[in-house]
Amino acid sequence: MSSKRKYLREQLAEGDISQARFTAAGDFQRKGQIKIAASEIPLDKEVFCPFCLKTNRLQRFLISGKKGISQSRAECPECHSGMLLRTVLKDWAPQSFAEWVFNYKGFFRKVDFEVWKKALSEKGWAQSFWDRYKQLKADKQEFGVSESENTHSESEIDEAYEAMCRNSEKEAAGSA
């Protein structure tokens, strides 16, 4: 009798989408969709980590535990930074990403600034990102709010912004 119950449980688990099966490489065995907050999201959707700016499939970011796949947390497969799943699923523009970074307390302490800055340039977001970030920084200073809690190294950020501006001016002069 117990073998019949075991068989029925196995058959039920096979059809259950919340059951995660992994290959030796850590990928899901079957592709499909996962239901998160009453909406279905394809597991092969390309998303990127805001901390290392590496792009990967959503299924690589999902965290599986005793109760199944986490509905709110994600982890980058490259840098292993934890984050909210809604952060990974957001469709970012450089300006909205700059706002998120600016408002993230301790962001520049969590990332390797030189590597992150290079990845931002390779993504093609450097100019618009730093323009928006500087605008937010100026607005915050205008209202007299202390920003020491939010920044890693102001001089590094200022130097990176100025270097990026000089490079874009050189490129514009070279193409003219």
N, C-alpha and C positions, 0 to 999 in steps of 0.2 A: 504493500500500500504506500509506503513512504517513497519508493522509486517513482510511482505515478505522480505524486505531489511534486517531486523534484523535477520530473519531466515537464509538468505543467508550468512550474515556475520558470524554467529555462525557456520555454516557448513564449511565455509572457514577456520575459526580459528581452528576447530577440526583437520584438516589435516595438519596444519602448525606446523612443528617441532620446530620453534623458540618460539612458545607459551608454556610457562612453567606452569604446573599445579602442585601444591604441596599438599601433605597430611598434616594432622595435625602435624605430626612429623617433617615436613620440608623436606621430601624426594619428589622426582619427582613421580608423580602418575603412569607414565608409563616408562618403561625402553626402551631405544633406543640408538641413537647415536646423537651427536651434531656436527655440522659442524663448525670447527674453522680453520681459515686461509686456506681454500680450502682443508682441510683434515678432514675426519670423525674420531672421537675418541669415543670409547665406554664409556658411562656414568658410567659403573660399573668397570672401570679400577682402580686398587689399586694404589694410589699415597701417598706420605708422605709430611708433612710440615717440611721444613728445620729449623724452629724455635722451635718446640716442639718435632719433630721427631715421631709424631703419624701418623699412617697409617689409611687411610679412602678411601672411594670411591670418584671418581672424582666429581660426581654429588653433593656431600656435600660441595665441595670447590667453586662451581660456584656462581657468584653474579648475581642476577636478578634485573633489574631496569625497568624504564618506557619504555626503548627502547628494552627490552628483555635481554637475557643473555649476559654478558660482554664478549667480544672476547679477552680481554687482561688482565683482572684482576681476581684474585681469593682471597678467604679468608678462613683461616683454621677454621673448625667448632669447634675445641678444644680450641685453644689459641686466636682466632680471629685476628691473624696477617694477614695483607694484603700483597700480593705479586703478581708478574706477573704470568700469567697462564703458560707461557713457563717454568718458574722455577718449577712449580708443575709437569708439564708433562715430564720433563727431566728424563731420566733413569740414576740415580746417581750411581757412584762407590765411594768408600771412598776417593780416591785420587782427583777425580774431585770435590767432595763435599768439601774437604779441601781447594782447590783452590778457590771455590766460597765463602766459609766463610772468607778466608783470604782477598779476594778482596772486600768483602761487608763492606763498611764503617760503623762502629758502630754496627756490628753484636752482639758483646758480651754485649753491653748495652741494646740490644733489648730482650735478653733471660735471664732466670734465670740460671746462669752458673752451679750450682750444679745439678739441675734437668736435664739440657741439657746434662751435662757430663755423668750422670748416664744412660740416655736414649741412648746415643752414645755407651756406653759399652754394654748395653742390646742388641743393634742392632748388636754387634760384629764388629764394625768398629773402635774401639778406637785405636788399635795399628797402623793400616795403616793410619788412619786419622791424628793422632798426628805426625807420622813420616813425612808425606808429609807437614803438617803445619809447623813443625820445619825446614824442608828443605827450604820452601818458606821464612820463617822468616830469616833464615841465609843468603839466597840469597839477600834479601832486605837490610839487614844490611851491606852486603859486598859491595853493590853499594852505600852506604851512604845515603839512603833515610830515612827520619824520619818516624817512625812507630807509634808514639804516637797517631795519629788520628784514627788508625785502631784497637786498642786493648782496652779491658776492664780492665784487670788486668794481667800484664805480670807475676807477681809472682804466681798468681793462676794458670795460664796456665802452667808455668814451673813445679809447684808442682804436678799438675794433670798428666802431662806427665811423670814425674819421678816416681810417685806412680804407674801409669799404667805399666811402665817398670819393676818396682820391682815386681808387682803382676804377670806379665807374666813370669818373671824369676823364681818365686816361683812355679808357676804352671808347668813350664818345669822341674824344679828339682823334684817336687812331682810326676810327671808322669814317670820320668826316673828310 
